[in-house]
């Protein structure tokens, strides 16, 4: 198992995602390996983009591995742990296991995550209809999928640009 001193976590200003008890701000627990890796990320003052470059992967994918929403290959896990100064064989192994996907309550309480929920509540059916008008009856894959986050400078206030790219999967008829 992992040994993490929760007292060490408390004062790290860049360690915003987790509170003192290794929980999301919504109160949901995160894994010990997530707590350990995010603590090390903050202590080393590295970004997800820095880690992505070290692995040859996108920053969003790397973050999803740290939050145990995706699994890494053994080589990727070893590189990631080395970049963060984590020598635990258990941590390397944990990052290669298949995670349980999804986290948090049905309605998220973190303001940024809630905005995504709100966007889907407002635009979900319109997006579904537009996608299906263009592609037919089916869904966008979240498995054969990439996502990228960009900062767009704007004199009225910087903007967040999310690009989601998922394979269209038509429903089969039988």
JOKAGI-V571474 format. One line per field, one symbol per residue. ss: DSSP state (~ for helix, > for strand, _ for the rest). phi: phi as a letter, one per 20 degrees, with the letter a starting at -180 (. if undefined). psi: psi as a letter, one per 40 degrees, with the letter a starting at -180 (. if undefined). Layout:
# JOKAGI-V571474
ss=???
phi=???
psi=???
This chain:
# JOKAGI-V571474
ss=_____~~~~________>____>>____>__~~~~~~~~~~~~~___~~~~~~~~___~~~~~~~~_______~~~~~~~~~~_____~~~~~~~~______________~~~~~~~~~~~~~~~~~~~~~~~~~__>>>>>>>>>>>>>>>______>>>>>>>>>>>>____
phi=.ddceffffgeefeeffdefdmcfffnefdffffgffffffffeldefffffffemcfffffffffemdbddfgfffffffffemedffffgfgfeefeeenbnfgdfdfgfffffffgffedgfffgfffffedofrcefddebcbcdcddfbfepgceddddccfedffedb
psi=aihhhdddddehdefddiadefiideehiiiddddddddddddefiidddddddefiiddddddddefeiiiiddddddddddefhehddddddeeihihiiiiidhiehddddddddddddeddddddddddddahaihhedgiiiihihhhhdehiihhhhhhihhhiiii.
